[in-house]
Amino acid sequence: MGFGQFKSLGGRSGKPMTSMSDINVTPMVDVMLVLLVIFILAAPLLNHAIRLDLPQAQTQALPQDAKTITLSFDGNGKLFWDTELTTIDDIEQRLALSAKQKPQPEILLRADKSTRFELIAEVMAAAQSQGLTKIGFATEPKTSTASAKSSAKLLANTPKK
């Protein structure tokens, strides 16, 4: 594969042949586009989040700071400390260590809609027994269609005068 070619300036005139000084960038652009497509397709796979079907509520999003502990519950009853699968006994030990921190961290509970409340209540009781009082629940914001449906249902169920 050559980067240039010799071409005659004068044909048969006897003038010397010169080399082409332009670089063909088409193969480099092709490689960059292929890499871009690969990174676009691979980016969602790098997200190590736990898929949950959170309940919907109409609230403002709260800013998360570095002192937030995220506990996630999936629909099968599995419990996660941030993204690490754990047990209720391990959670109690970790909460005891977290309660000693100054200032105390906030606990954010992310529970799937189908999670049994018993498991959530056990974790909340463990947090309260360690002296952790800042506990919040994560929800998904209501979409406009969901709020429109709930408004329509509310209007349909109100008695007419």
Residue pairs with C-beta under 8 A, 6 or more apart in sequence:
3 23
3 24
4 19
4 20
4 21
4 22
5 19
5 20
6 17
6 18
6 19
6 20
7 17
7 18
7 20
8 15
8 17
9 15
9 16
9 17
9 18
48 83
49 83
50 72
50 74
50 80
50 83
50 110
51 74
52 72
52 73
52 74
52 75
52 110
52 111
52 112
53 75
53 112
53 113
53 114
54 110
54 111
54 112
54 113
54 138
54 139
54 140
55 111
55 113
55 139
55 140
56 139
56 140
56 141
56 142
56 143
56 146
57 139
57 140
57 141
57 142
58 141
58 142
58 147
59 139
59 141
61 141
62 136
64 108
65 106
67 101
67 103
67 104
67 105
67 106
68 105
68 106
68 107
68 108
69 81
69 82
69 98
69 105
69 106
69 107
69 108
70 81
70 82
70 108
70 110
70 138
71 79
71 80
71 81
71 91
71 107
71 108
71 109
71 110
71 123
72 79
72 80
72 82
72 83
72 110
72 111
73 79
73 80
73 109
73 110
73 111
73 112
73 115
73 119
73 120
73 123
74 80
74 112
74 115
75 112
75 113
75 114
75 115
77 115
77 116
77 119
78 85
79 85
79 86
79 87
79 88
79 91
79 119
79 123
80 86
81 90
81 91
81 94
86 94
88 119
88 122
88 123
88 126
91 123
91 126
92 126
92 130
95 107
95 126
95 127
95 130
95 132
96 130
98 104
98 105
98 130
98 132
99 130
99 131
99 132
104 131
104 132
104 133
104 134
105 132
105 134
106 134
106 135
106 136
107 127
107 132
107 134
107 135
107 136
108 136
108 137
108 138
109 120
109 123
109 124
109 135
109 136
109 137
109 138
110 137
110 138
111 120
111 137
111 138
124 135
127 135
128 135
142 150
